[in-house]
Amino acid sequence: MNAFLKRQIQNFAIFLLVIIGFGNLFAALPLKFAKEFEHIYGNMFDPNVVVTHGVLSFLLGLLMLLLAYSLFKRVRNAWIIEVIVLFATLILQIVHFHRFTVPIVIIESFVLLVLLVSYKDFFRLPNKVTLKWAFIFIGVSFTLLLVNASFGLYIMRAHINDVHTVYNALLSSINLLIFMDTNVLDIKSNLGRIYADSLIITNWICIFASVLLLMKPLVYDYIHDKQDKEKARKIVLKHGQNPMSYLSLENDKHYFFGKNVEGVCSYTIVGKVLVCCGDIICDKNDGFIFLTELLTFSRQNGLDILLLNITEYFLDLYQAAQFGVVKYGEDACFKLSEYNLAGGKVAKVRAAINHANKAGIIVEEYQPKKQRDLEIEREILEISEEWKKSKMISEMTFMLGGVSLDNPLDRRYFYARDAQGEMLGFVVFLPYLNGMGYLADVTRRKNNAPQGVLEKINYEAFMVMKDEGVQIGNMGLSPLYNVDSGDKITFNEKLFAYVYENMNNAYNFKALHHAKEKYAPSYWEERYLAYYPKPFSPYFAYAIVKAQNPENISKVVLTQLKTRKDENGQ
Protein backbone atom coordinates (compact mmCIF):
# COMPACT_ATOMS: atom_id res chain seq x y z
CA MET A 1 0.00 0.00 0.00
CA ASN A 2 1.21 3.53 -0.79
CA ALA A 3 2.76 5.05 2.36
CA PHE A 4 0.83 8.30 1.97
CA LEU A 5 -2.52 6.48 1.59
CA LYS A 6 -1.72 4.24 4.55
CA ARG A 7 -1.03 7.27 6.72
CA GLN A 8 -4.32 8.87 5.69
CA ILE A 9 -6.27 5.72 6.64
CA GLN A 10 -4.56 5.75 10.02
CA ASN A 11 -5.44 9.41 10.48
CA PHE A 12 -9.07 8.68 9.59
CA ALA A 13 -9.21 5.96 12.26
CA ILE A 14 -7.73 8.42 14.76
CA PHE A 15 -10.33 10.98 13.71
CA LEU A 16 -13.07 8.49 14.60
CA LEU A 17 -11.56 8.24 18.09
CA VAL A 18 -11.72 12.03 18.32
CA ILE A 19 -15.45 11.92 17.48
CA ILE A 20 -16.05 9.30 20.19
CA GLY A 21 -14.05 11.41 22.65
CA PHE A 22 -16.02 14.58 21.93
CA GLY A 23 -19.22 12.54 22.19
CA ASN A 24 -18.32 11.66 25.76
CA LEU A 25 -17.47 15.29 26.53
CA PHE A 26 -20.81 16.55 25.21
CA ALA A 27 -22.68 13.84 27.04
CA ALA A 28 -21.13 15.01 30.31
CA LEU A 29 -22.17 18.67 29.95
CA PRO A 30 -24.81 19.74 32.49
CA LEU A 31 -27.01 21.40 29.88
CA LYS A 32 -30.33 20.56 28.37
CA PHE A 33 -28.90 20.03 24.89
CA ALA A 34 -26.18 17.84 26.37
CA LYS A 35 -28.80 15.59 27.92
CA GLU A 36 -30.52 15.34 24.56
CA PHE A 37 -27.16 14.54 22.99
CA GLU A 38 -26.49 11.92 25.66
CA HIS A 39 -29.80 10.30 24.81
CA ILE A 40 -29.01 10.28 21.09
CA TYR A 41 -25.38 9.31 21.63
CA GLY A 42 -26.28 6.55 24.02
CA ASN A 43 -28.68 4.99 21.53
CA MET A 44 -26.68 5.53 18.38
CA PHE A 45 -23.19 4.87 19.61
CA ASP A 46 -22.13 3.42 22.91
CA PRO A 47 -24.50 3.24 25.88
CA ASN A 48 -21.76 1.66 28.00
CA VAL A 49 -19.18 4.38 27.34
CA VAL A 50 -21.55 7.24 28.04
CA VAL A 51 -22.22 6.20 31.59
CA THR A 52 -24.57 7.73 34.08
CA HIS A 53 -21.78 9.56 35.86
CA GLY A 54 -21.15 12.85 34.08
CA VAL A 55 -17.68 13.12 35.56
CA LEU A 56 -16.72 9.66 34.39
CA SER A 57 -18.07 10.37 30.92
CA PHE A 58 -16.09 13.59 30.79
CA LEU A 59 -12.88 11.86 31.90
CA LEU A 60 -13.40 9.09 29.36
CA GLY A 61 -13.73 11.74 26.65
CA LEU A 62 -10.53 13.45 27.75
CA LEU A 63 -8.68 10.15 27.84
CA MET A 64 -9.90 9.30 24.33
CA LEU A 65 -8.75 12.70 22.99
CA LEU A 66 -5.39 12.33 24.73
CA LEU A 67 -4.90 8.91 23.20
CA ALA A 68 -5.98 10.18 19.76
CA TYR A 69 -3.46 13.04 19.91
CA SER A 70 -0.65 10.70 20.94
CA LEU A 71 -1.64 8.23 18.23
CA PHE A 72 -1.43 11.04 15.68
CA LYS A 73 2.12 11.63 16.97
CA ARG A 74 2.70 7.87 16.45
CA VAL A 75 3.56 7.19 20.10
CA ARG A 76 4.04 3.45 20.68
CA ASN A 77 2.59 3.39 24.20
CA ALA A 78 -0.55 5.21 23.04
CA TRP A 79 -1.01 2.42 20.50
CA ILE A 80 -0.64 -0.23 23.22
CA ILE A 81 -3.08 1.52 25.58
CA GLU A 82 -5.65 2.13 22.85
CA VAL A 83 -5.54 -1.48 21.62
CA ILE A 84 -6.08 -2.71 25.20
CA VAL A 85 -8.92 -0.24 25.72
CA LEU A 86 -10.64 -1.23 22.47
CA PHE A 87 -10.33 -4.95 23.23
CA ALA A 88 -11.67 -4.43 26.75
CA THR A 89 -14.55 -2.27 25.52
CA LEU A 90 -15.65 -4.79 22.92
CA ILE A 91 -15.42 -7.71 25.38
CA LEU A 92 -17.31 -5.84 28.11
CA GLN A 93 -20.03 -4.84 25.69
CA ILE A 94 -20.55 -8.40 24.53
CA VAL A 95 -19.88 -10.39 27.71
CA HIS A 96 -20.55 -8.20 30.70
CA PHE A 97 -23.26 -5.80 29.68
CA HIS A 98 -25.07 -8.13 27.24
CA ARG A 99 -26.06 -5.35 24.89
CA PHE A 100 -24.36 -3.15 22.37
CA THR A 101 -25.15 -1.09 19.34
CA VAL A 102 -23.99 -2.07 15.89
CA PRO A 103 -22.54 1.35 14.82
CA ILE A 104 -20.13 1.68 17.75
CA VAL A 105 -18.93 -1.90 17.42
CA ILE A 106 -18.26 -1.35 13.71
CA ILE A 107 -16.35 1.87 14.43
CA GLU A 108 -14.29 0.38 17.25
CA SER A 109 -13.59 -2.77 15.24
CA PHE A 110 -12.45 -0.71 12.26
CA VAL A 111 -10.14 1.41 14.44
CA LEU A 112 -8.78 -1.69 16.15
CA LEU A 113 -8.13 -3.40 12.81
CA VAL A 114 -6.30 -0.34 11.43
CA LEU A 115 -4.15 -0.12 14.56
CA LEU A 116 -3.28 -3.81 14.52
CA VAL A 117 -2.39 -3.85 10.82
CA SER A 118 -0.21 -0.74 11.09
CA TYR A 119 1.48 -1.39 14.43
CA LYS A 120 4.95 -0.86 12.93
CA ASP A 121 4.08 2.72 12.06
CA PHE A 122 3.59 3.67 15.71
CA PHE A 123 7.29 3.83 16.39
CA ARG A 124 7.76 6.79 18.70
CA LEU A 125 9.36 5.30 21.78
CA PRO A 126 8.69 6.33 25.37
CA ASN A 127 11.13 8.10 27.61
CA LYS A 128 12.70 5.32 29.70
CA VAL A 129 12.86 7.45 32.84
CA THR A 130 9.20 8.48 32.76
CA LEU A 131 8.20 4.94 31.75
CA LYS A 132 9.85 3.55 34.88
CA TRP A 133 8.16 6.10 37.09
CA ALA A 134 4.82 5.50 35.36
CA PHE A 135 4.80 1.85 36.39
CA ILE A 136 5.93 2.73 39.91
CA PHE A 137 3.19 5.35 40.14
CA ILE A 138 0.56 2.96 38.83
CA GLY A 139 1.48 0.25 41.33
CA VAL A 140 1.82 2.50 44.36
CA SER A 141 -1.22 4.66 43.66
CA PHE A 142 -3.55 1.72 42.96
CA THR A 143 -2.34 -0.12 46.06
CA LEU A 144 -2.80 2.90 48.30
CA LEU A 145 -6.17 3.67 46.76
CA LEU A 146 -7.31 0.08 47.18
CA VAL A 147 -6.25 0.02 50.85
CA ASN A 148 -7.90 3.37 51.45
CA ALA A 149 -11.09 2.26 49.70
CA SER A 150 -11.24 -1.02 51.62
CA PHE A 151 -10.88 0.59 55.03
CA GLY A 152 -13.11 3.47 54.03
CA LEU A 153 -15.91 1.16 52.89
CA TYR A 154 -15.52 -0.92 56.02
CA ILE A 155 -15.76 2.19 58.23
CA MET A 156 -18.83 3.33 56.25
CA ARG A 157 -20.44 -0.12 56.21
CA ALA A 158 -23.51 1.35 57.91
CA HIS A 159 -24.18 3.28 54.68
CA ILE A 160 -23.49 0.37 52.29
CA ASN A 161 -25.17 -3.03 52.20
CA ASP A 162 -23.17 -6.24 51.74
CA VAL A 163 -20.12 -4.78 53.49
CA HIS A 164 -19.80 -6.49 56.87
CA THR A 165 -16.11 -7.42 57.08
CA VAL A 166 -12.77 -6.11 55.83
CA TYR A 167 -12.80 -8.93 53.28
CA ASN A 168 -16.19 -7.77 51.96
CA ALA A 169 -14.84 -4.21 51.77
CA LEU A 170 -11.76 -5.35 49.82
CA LEU A 171 -13.86 -7.24 47.25
CA SER A 172 -16.23 -4.29 46.91
CA SER A 173 -13.28 -1.90 46.49
CA ILE A 174 -11.79 -4.02 43.70
CA ASN A 175 -15.18 -4.18 42.00
CA LEU A 176 -15.67 -0.43 42.36
CA LEU A 177 -12.21 0.59 41.12
CA ILE A 178 -12.19 -1.78 38.15
CA PHE A 179 -15.70 -1.06 36.84
CA MET A 180 -15.75 2.50 38.26
CA ASP A 181 -19.51 2.45 38.70
CA THR A 182 -21.19 2.98 42.07
CA ASN A 183 -23.99 0.70 40.91
CA VAL A 184 -21.78 -2.28 41.76
CA LEU A 185 -22.40 -1.36 45.39
CA ASP A 186 -25.70 -1.41 47.23
CA ILE A 187 -25.45 2.09 48.70
CA LYS A 188 -28.04 3.11 51.29
CA SER A 189 -27.30 6.84 51.75
CA ASN A 190 -26.03 9.93 49.98
CA LEU A 191 -22.92 9.94 52.16
CA GLY A 192 -21.99 6.48 50.92
CA ARG A 193 -22.56 7.54 47.30
CA ILE A 194 -20.43 10.68 47.74
CA TYR A 195 -17.59 8.60 49.16
CA ALA A 196 -17.84 6.04 46.36
CA ASP A 197 -17.84 8.81 43.75
CA SER A 198 -14.77 10.41 45.34
CA LEU A 199 -12.93 7.08 45.09
CA ILE A 200 -13.78 6.83 41.39
CA ILE A 201 -12.59 10.39 40.71
CA THR A 202 -9.34 9.78 42.63
CA ASN A 203 -8.82 6.59 40.65
CA TRP A 204 -9.27 8.52 37.40
CA ILE A 205 -6.74 11.13 38.49
CA CYS A 206 -4.22 8.33 39.06
CA ILE A 207 -5.08 6.82 35.67
CA PHE A 208 -4.57 10.15 33.88
CA ALA A 209 -1.27 10.81 35.63
CA SER A 210 -0.09 7.31 34.71
CA VAL A 211 -1.20 7.66 31.09
CA LEU A 212 0.57 11.01 30.75
CA LEU A 213 3.79 9.42 32.01
CA LEU A 214 3.36 6.34 29.83
CA MET A 215 2.78 8.36 26.67
CA LYS A 216 5.52 10.90 27.19
CA PRO A 217 7.67 10.26 24.13
CA LEU A 218 11.40 10.10 23.77
CA VAL A 219 12.35 13.69 23.09
CA TYR A 220 15.30 15.37 21.43
CA ASP A 221 17.76 16.96 23.82
CA TYR A 222 17.92 20.74 23.56
CA ILE A 223 20.77 21.16 26.03
CA HIS A 224 24.37 20.66 25.01
CA ASP A 225 27.48 21.53 26.96
CA LYS A 226 30.88 22.72 25.80
CA GLN A 227 32.07 19.13 25.35
CA ASP A 228 29.27 18.51 22.83
CA LYS A 229 30.15 21.61 20.84
CA GLU A 230 33.84 20.70 20.84
CA LYS A 231 32.95 17.17 19.73
CA ALA A 232 30.84 18.63 16.91
CA ARG A 233 33.65 21.03 15.96
CA LYS A 234 36.16 18.22 15.54
CA ILE A 235 33.77 16.30 13.30
CA VAL A 236 32.97 19.43 11.28
CA LEU A 237 36.64 20.24 10.69
CA LYS A 238 37.38 16.63 9.72
CA HIS A 239 34.37 15.77 7.56
CA GLY A 240 32.65 19.08 6.75
CA GLN A 241 32.56 19.14 2.94
CA ASN A 242 29.48 21.40 2.79
CA PRO A 243 30.15 25.17 3.15
CA MET A 244 27.23 25.18 5.63
CA SER A 245 28.89 22.62 7.91
CA TYR A 246 30.62 25.14 10.16
CA LEU A 247 27.26 26.76 10.93
CA SER A 248 26.66 23.67 13.07
CA LEU A 249 28.63 25.47 15.78
CA GLU A 250 26.19 28.37 16.04
CA ASN A 251 24.17 28.55 19.25
CA ASP A 252 20.82 27.98 17.53
CA LYS A 253 21.72 24.38 16.65
CA HIS A 254 21.05 21.07 18.40
CA TYR A 255 23.10 17.95 17.74
CA PHE A 256 22.46 14.38 16.81
CA PHE A 257 25.65 12.32 17.12
CA GLY A 258 26.22 8.92 15.54
CA LYS A 259 26.15 5.91 17.85
CA ASN A 260 28.11 3.40 15.77
CA VAL A 261 30.04 5.79 13.52
CA GLU A 262 31.59 9.22 13.88
CA GLY A 263 29.10 11.76 12.61
CA VAL A 264 26.92 14.71 13.56
CA CYS A 265 23.79 16.40 12.24
CA SER A 266 22.95 19.92 13.45
CA TYR A 267 19.26 20.70 13.45
CA THR A 268 16.32 22.67 14.73
CA ILE A 269 12.68 21.63 15.11
CA VAL A 270 9.83 23.36 13.28
CA GLY A 271 6.49 21.76 14.11
CA LYS A 272 6.93 18.10 13.27
CA VAL A 273 9.91 18.66 10.96
CA LEU A 274 13.55 18.12 11.92
CA VAL A 275 15.39 20.73 9.83
CA CYS A 276 19.07 19.93 9.25
CA CYS A 277 21.66 22.59 8.46
CA GLY A 278 23.23 21.26 5.28
CA ASP A 279 24.32 17.66 4.82
CA ILE A 280 24.95 15.01 7.41
CA ILE A 281 28.57 15.38 8.52
CA CYS A 282 30.55 12.13 8.49
CA ASP A 283 32.93 10.06 6.40
CA LYS A 284 31.40 9.10 3.08
CA ASN A 285 31.86 5.40 3.84
CA ASP A 286 29.85 5.84 7.06
CA GLY A 287 27.06 7.79 5.39
CA PHE A 288 24.60 4.88 5.11
CA ILE A 289 24.95 3.88 8.77
CA PHE A 290 24.73 7.45 10.05
CA LEU A 291 21.72 8.32 7.88
CA THR A 292 19.98 5.15 9.08
CA GLU A 293 20.59 6.21 12.68
CA LEU A 294 19.22 9.68 11.94
CA LEU A 295 16.09 8.20 10.33
CA THR A 296 15.58 5.97 13.36
CA PHE A 297 15.96 8.95 15.68
CA SER A 298 13.42 10.98 13.71
CA ARG A 299 10.89 8.11 13.65
CA GLN A 300 11.23 7.61 17.40
CA ASN A 301 10.41 11.28 17.89
CA GLY A 302 7.62 11.37 15.29
CA LEU A 303 9.50 13.82 13.07
CA ASP A 304 9.90 14.24 9.33
CA ILE A 305 13.34 15.27 8.00
CA LEU A 306 14.33 18.24 5.87
CA LEU A 307 17.97 18.75 4.81
CA LEU A 308 18.54 22.37 3.78
CA ASN A 309 21.17 23.46 1.24
CA ILE A 310 22.91 20.15 0.54
CA THR A 311 25.64 19.38 -1.99
CA GLU A 312 25.91 16.46 -4.41
CA TYR A 313 28.26 14.62 -2.02
CA PHE A 314 25.57 12.43 -0.39
CA LEU A 315 22.86 13.01 -2.98
CA ASP A 316 22.75 9.40 -4.26
CA LEU A 317 22.54 8.15 -0.67
CA TYR A 318 19.55 10.38 0.12
CA GLN A 319 17.75 9.26 -3.02
CA ALA A 320 18.45 5.58 -2.27
CA ALA A 321 16.91 6.15 1.18
CA GLN A 322 13.72 7.40 -0.53
CA PHE A 323 14.26 11.07 0.20
CA GLY A 324 12.66 13.53 -2.17
CA VAL A 325 15.22 15.89 -3.74
CA VAL A 326 14.65 19.29 -5.32
CA LYS A 327 17.11 21.90 -6.53
CA TYR A 328 17.35 24.87 -4.15
CA GLY A 329 19.82 27.23 -5.85
CA GLU A 330 23.51 27.54 -6.70
CA ASP A 331 26.67 28.54 -4.81
CA ALA A 332 29.14 31.08 -6.25
CA CYS A 333 32.55 29.33 -6.14
CA PHE A 334 36.04 30.58 -6.96
CA LYS A 335 39.19 28.64 -7.84
CA LEU A 336 41.59 30.87 -5.96
CA SER A 337 44.65 29.66 -7.87
CA GLU A 338 43.12 31.10 -11.06
CA TYR A 339 41.03 34.00 -9.77
CA ASN A 340 42.00 37.60 -10.58
CA LEU A 341 40.39 40.91 -11.60
CA ALA A 342 41.16 40.65 -15.31
CA GLY A 343 38.40 40.56 -17.92
CA GLY A 344 35.09 42.24 -18.61
CA LYS A 345 32.95 40.00 -16.43
CA VAL A 346 34.57 41.32 -13.27
CA ALA A 347 34.69 44.94 -14.42
CA LYS A 348 32.22 46.22 -11.80
CA VAL A 349 34.19 44.69 -8.93
CA ARG A 350 37.47 45.99 -10.39
CA ALA A 351 36.06 49.50 -10.66
CA ALA A 352 34.71 49.37 -7.11
CA ILE A 353 38.05 48.20 -5.72
CA ASN A 354 39.89 50.94 -7.67
CA HIS A 355 37.54 53.48 -6.10
CA ALA A 356 38.30 52.10 -2.62
CA ASN A 357 42.04 52.18 -3.33
CA LYS A 358 41.88 55.83 -4.34
CA ALA A 359 40.06 56.59 -1.08
CA GLY A 360 42.97 55.10 0.85
CA ILE A 361 41.00 52.13 2.19
CA ILE A 362 43.09 49.26 3.52
CA VAL A 363 42.12 45.69 4.55
CA GLU A 364 43.48 43.82 7.57
CA GLU A 365 42.76 40.52 9.26
CA TYR A 366 41.74 40.38 12.90
CA GLN A 367 42.93 37.16 14.57
CA PRO A 368 41.22 36.87 17.99
CA LYS A 369 42.75 33.43 18.62
CA LYS A 370 46.21 35.02 18.65
CA GLN A 371 45.36 38.21 20.52
CA ARG A 372 42.06 39.78 21.50
CA ASP A 373 41.55 43.49 20.73
CA LEU A 374 38.45 44.86 22.45
CA GLU A 375 38.51 48.07 20.41
CA ILE A 376 38.38 46.19 17.11
CA GLU A 377 35.60 43.99 18.45
CA ARG A 378 33.64 47.05 19.60
CA GLU A 379 33.87 48.56 16.11
CA ILE A 380 32.78 45.30 14.48
CA LEU A 381 29.77 45.02 16.80
CA GLU A 382 28.78 48.66 16.21
CA ILE A 383 28.80 48.13 12.44
CA SER A 384 26.77 44.96 12.90
CA GLU A 385 24.15 46.74 15.03
CA GLU A 386 23.91 49.60 12.53
CA TRP A 387 23.40 47.11 9.72
CA LYS A 388 20.63 45.31 11.63
CA LYS A 389 18.79 48.56 12.35
CA SER A 390 18.99 49.58 8.70
CA LYS A 391 17.26 46.32 7.75
CA MET A 392 14.33 47.11 10.09
CA ILE A 393 13.92 43.40 10.84
CA SER A 394 15.60 40.84 13.04
CA GLU A 395 18.57 39.00 11.62
CA MET A 396 17.94 35.80 9.69
CA THR A 397 19.28 32.73 11.44
CA PHE A 398 20.03 29.04 11.11
CA MET A 399 21.50 29.05 7.58
CA LEU A 400 23.41 32.27 8.25
CA GLY A 401 25.98 32.69 10.99
CA GLY A 402 26.58 35.50 13.40
CA VAL A 403 29.62 37.60 14.26
CA SER A 404 30.37 35.20 17.16
CA LEU A 405 33.18 37.23 18.72
CA ASP A 406 32.29 35.70 22.07
CA ASN A 407 33.50 32.34 20.72
CA PRO A 408 35.33 32.87 17.42
CA LEU A 409 36.87 29.38 17.18
CA ASP A 410 38.11 28.90 13.57
CA ARG A 411 36.33 31.89 12.00
CA ARG A 412 38.40 34.44 10.13
CA TYR A 413 37.66 38.19 10.32
CA PHE A 414 38.73 40.65 7.61
CA TYR A 415 37.90 44.34 7.96
CA ALA A 416 38.49 47.62 6.10
CA ARG A 417 39.60 51.04 7.42
CA ASP A 418 39.71 54.40 5.69
CA ALA A 419 42.68 56.78 5.66
CA GLN A 420 41.56 58.23 9.01
CA GLY A 421 41.53 54.79 10.65
CA GLU A 422 37.75 54.41 10.87
CA MET A 423 36.43 50.89 10.38
CA LEU A 424 34.01 50.78 7.43
CA GLY A 425 33.02 47.15 7.09
CA PHE A 426 33.97 43.53 7.75
CA VAL A 427 33.48 39.97 6.46
CA VAL A 428 33.49 36.75 8.51
CA PHE A 429 34.73 33.61 6.74
CA LEU A 430 33.99 30.00 7.72
CA PRO A 431 36.23 27.02 6.89
CA TYR A 432 35.20 23.80 5.13
CA LEU A 433 36.91 20.97 3.24
CA ASN A 434 39.57 20.67 5.97
CA GLY A 435 40.43 24.35 5.58
CA MET A 436 40.85 24.07 1.80
CA GLY A 437 37.71 26.16 1.30
CA TYR A 438 36.28 29.28 2.97
CA LEU A 439 32.76 30.67 2.88
CA ALA A 440 32.09 34.42 3.11
CA ASP A 441 29.30 34.13 5.67
CA VAL A 442 28.70 37.53 7.31
CA THR A 443 29.28 40.66 5.18
CA ARG A 444 28.45 44.06 6.68
CA ARG A 445 29.42 47.68 6.20
CA LYS A 446 28.52 51.09 7.51
CA ASN A 447 25.62 52.86 5.86
CA ASN A 448 27.88 55.72 4.73
CA ALA A 449 30.78 53.51 3.64
CA PRO A 450 32.17 54.46 0.20
CA GLN A 451 31.82 52.25 -2.83
CA GLY A 452 34.09 49.23 -2.98
CA VAL A 453 34.52 48.46 0.73
CA LEU A 454 33.06 44.93 0.71
CA GLU A 455 34.48 44.17 -2.73
CA LYS A 456 37.98 45.05 -1.54
CA ILE A 457 37.60 43.02 1.65
CA ASN A 458 36.40 39.91 -0.20
CA TYR A 459 39.04 40.11 -2.93
CA GLU A 460 42.00 40.74 -0.62
CA ALA A 461 40.82 38.03 1.78
CA PHE A 462 40.69 35.59 -1.12
CA MET A 463 44.22 36.61 -2.16
CA VAL A 464 45.54 36.05 1.39
CA MET A 465 43.93 32.61 1.45
CA LYS A 466 45.28 31.86 -2.04
CA ASP A 467 48.82 32.52 -0.80
CA GLU A 468 48.16 30.13 2.10
CA GLY A 469 47.19 27.34 -0.30
CA VAL A 470 43.42 27.54 0.15
CA GLN A 471 41.81 26.18 -3.01
CA ILE A 472 38.21 27.42 -2.98
CA GLY A 473 36.50 30.66 -2.03
CA ASN A 474 32.73 30.68 -1.73
CA MET A 475 30.37 33.66 -1.77
CA GLY A 476 27.43 31.56 -0.63
CA LEU A 477 24.07 30.53 -2.00
CA SER A 478 21.94 32.27 -4.57
CA PRO A 479 18.62 30.89 -3.32
CA LEU A 480 16.28 29.49 -5.99
CA TYR A 481 18.59 30.65 -8.79
CA ASN A 482 18.42 28.51 -11.94
CA VAL A 483 16.24 25.87 -10.25
CA ASP A 484 14.33 25.15 -13.48
CA SER A 485 17.40 24.46 -15.61
CA GLY A 486 17.32 20.65 -15.56
CA ASP A 487 16.00 18.29 -18.22
CA LYS A 488 13.18 17.03 -16.00
CA ILE A 489 11.70 19.94 -14.07
CA THR A 490 9.53 18.88 -11.16
CA PHE A 491 6.47 20.72 -9.87
CA ASN A 492 8.41 21.85 -6.79
CA GLU A 493 11.17 23.32 -8.96
CA LYS A 494 8.56 25.16 -11.04
CA LEU A 495 7.10 26.50 -7.80
CA PHE A 496 10.52 27.66 -6.59
CA ALA A 497 11.17 29.28 -9.97
CA TYR A 498 7.89 31.19 -9.62
CA VAL A 499 8.90 32.38 -6.15
CA TYR A 500 12.28 33.53 -7.51
CA GLU A 501 10.62 35.56 -10.24
CA ASN A 502 7.66 36.98 -8.30
CA MET A 503 8.48 37.31 -4.57
CA ASN A 504 11.53 39.56 -4.61
CA ASN A 505 9.84 42.10 -2.37
CA ALA A 506 9.69 39.61 0.48
CA TYR A 507 13.26 38.41 -0.13
CA ASN A 508 15.35 40.00 -2.86
CA PHE A 509 16.53 36.82 -4.60
CA LYS A 510 17.61 38.52 -7.83
CA ALA A 511 19.54 41.32 -6.16
CA LEU A 512 21.40 38.80 -4.01
CA HIS A 513 22.30 36.78 -7.11
CA HIS A 514 23.54 39.82 -9.02
CA ALA A 515 25.67 40.83 -5.99
CA LYS A 516 27.48 37.48 -6.28
CA GLU A 517 27.47 37.27 -10.06
CA LYS A 518 29.44 40.54 -10.45
CA TYR A 519 32.48 38.81 -8.91
CA ALA A 520 32.54 36.45 -11.94
CA PRO A 521 32.68 33.12 -10.05
CA SER A 522 34.84 30.37 -11.54
CA TYR A 523 31.80 28.09 -11.46
CA TRP A 524 28.38 27.64 -9.85
CA GLU A 525 27.68 24.59 -7.69
CA GLU A 526 24.16 23.26 -7.50
CA ARG A 527 22.48 23.03 -4.09
CA TYR A 528 19.44 20.96 -3.14
CA LEU A 529 16.81 20.21 -0.54
CA ALA A 530 16.22 16.64 0.59
CA TYR A 531 13.05 15.71 2.47
CA TYR A 532 11.60 12.57 4.01
CA PRO A 533 9.00 11.23 3.61
CA LYS A 534 7.66 12.08 0.18
CA PRO A 535 5.74 14.03 -1.09
CA PHE A 536 6.84 17.61 -0.45
CA SER A 537 4.17 18.98 1.87
CA PRO A 538 3.20 22.41 3.28
CA TYR A 539 4.93 21.33 6.51
CA PHE A 540 8.26 21.36 4.67
CA ALA A 541 7.56 24.69 2.96
CA TYR A 542 6.69 26.27 6.30
CA ALA A 543 9.77 24.74 7.94
CA ILE A 544 12.07 26.26 5.27
CA VAL A 545 10.81 29.76 6.03
CA LYS A 546 10.28 29.42 9.77
CA ALA A 547 13.69 27.89 10.51
CA GLN A 548 15.42 30.90 8.96
CA ASN A 549 12.89 33.51 10.15
CA PRO A 550 11.86 32.34 13.62
CA GLU A 551 10.50 35.76 14.58
CA ASN A 552 9.59 37.29 11.23
CA ILE A 553 7.58 34.83 9.16
CA SER A 554 4.48 37.03 9.53
CA LYS A 555 6.46 40.03 8.27
CA VAL A 556 7.57 38.09 5.21
CA VAL A 557 3.95 37.32 4.35
CA LEU A 558 2.66 40.82 5.15
CA THR A 559 5.41 42.45 3.10
CA GLN A 560 4.50 40.36 0.06
CA LEU A 561 0.76 41.03 0.49
CA LYS A 562 1.36 44.78 0.87
CA THR A 563 3.52 44.82 -2.24
CA ARG A 564 0.86 42.97 -4.26
CA LYS A 565 -1.77 45.41 -3.02
CA ASP A 566 0.36 48.42 -4.00
CA GLU A 567 1.01 46.94 -7.45
CA ASN A 568 -2.69 46.32 -8.02
CA GLY A 569 -3.50 49.84 -6.87
CA GLN A 570 -1.19 51.46 -9.42
Buried (B, 14 or more C-beta within 10 A) or exposed (E): EEEEEBBEBBEEBBEBBBEBBBBBBBBBBEEEEBEEBBEEBBEEBBBBBBBEBBEBBBBBBBBBBBBBBBBBBBBBBBBBBBBEBBEEBBEBBEEEEEEBBEEBBEBBEBBBEBBEEBEEBBBBBBBEEBBEBBEEBBEEBBEEBBEEBBBBBBEBBEBBEEBEEEEBBBBBBBEBBEBBBBEBBEBBEEEBBEBBBEBBBBBBEBBBBBBBBBBBBBEBEEEBEEEBBEBBBEBBBEBBBBBBBBBBBBEBBBBBBBEEBBBBBBBBBBEBBBBBBBBBBBBEEBBBBBBBBBBEBBBBBBBBBBBBBBBEEBBEBBEEBEBBBBBBBBBBBBEBEEBEBEEEEBEBBBBBBBBBEEBEBBBBEBEBEEEEEEEBBEBBEEBBEBBEEEEEEEBBBBBBBBBBBEEBBBBBBBBBBBEEEEBBBBBBBBBBBEBBBBBBBBBBBBEEBBBBBBBBBBBBBBBBBBEEEBBBBBBBBBBBBBBBEEEEEBEBBEBBBEBBEEBBBBBEBBEBBEBBBBBBBBEBBBBBBBBBBEEBBEBBBBBBBBBBBBEBBEBBEEBBEEBEEEEEEE
